[in-house]
């Protein structure tokens, strides 16, 4: 995927993240040559500040069903674009 197309996809994720509600943002630390291992630590609580929906966890006590669904869909889109396979 070329970088312009990746930038367009990232913009879509930034706009989509508005509908994820509030929750925990996770600071990403990538380990491994192929970036296959992600270790996370709590970064902050609030609205999403990350592009990768896997690095956000909505607060299910505060978020609507629609916000949770938007976040779940964003994770699926992210996996498709980045060719991530969940085993």
N, C-alpha and C positions, 0 to 999 in steps of 0.2 A: 504494500500500500504506500503510495507516495505521501510526502509530508504535508502537502496542501490538503489532501483528502483526510489525513489524520487530524489536521487542525480543524477542519469542518466538523468532523465527528466529535472532537473535544468540545467545540462550541455547543453542539447539540446536547452533550452531557451536562455542560454547565447550565444550560437553560432548563433541561429536564430536572436537574437537582433541586430547582426551586420548589418542585412539587413533592419532595421527599419528606417534608416535615422537619421536626427537630430531633436531635439524637446525638450520638457520640461520633466524633471524627477521630480517626485513627492515624497516627503518624506512621508512614511507611518506611521500612528499612529493607532494602532488597539485598539478598545474599545469594551468591551462586553465579557462575559464569553466564548461565542462560537466563538469569533473573527468575528462576523457577520457584524460589523460596521467598516468601514475604513474611517478615516478622513485624508485628505491629505493637504499638503502645498507645495508650490514651493520649490524645492531643488536646481536645476540648469538647465541650458540650454546647450544642446550639444548632443553627442551620448548617447544611452541608458546606464545607470549605474544600472538599476534594472532588476531583473529576471521576475517580474510580469509585463506583458505587459499592464495591467490596470493602472499601476503607471507610464506610459509614454504616452506622447501625441505628435505625430509627428507634425512638423511645415509643414503644407500643402503648404506653399509658397515655401519651399525649397526642399521638398521630392518628389521623383518620384512616379508615380502611382504604380510601383512595390513595392517600400518601404512601401507605405500605405497598399497595399494588403498583404504584408508579416506581417505587424503589426496586421491587422485584423485577419489573419489566426492564428497568435500566441495567440491572445485573445481567439479564439474559442478552440484551443488546451488546453490552461490553464484552461478554464472552464470545459472541459471534464475530464482532469486529476484530478482537485480538486473538481469535482462534484458541480460546481457552476451553479445555475439556475438563469438566468436573467428573471425577471418578467416584 
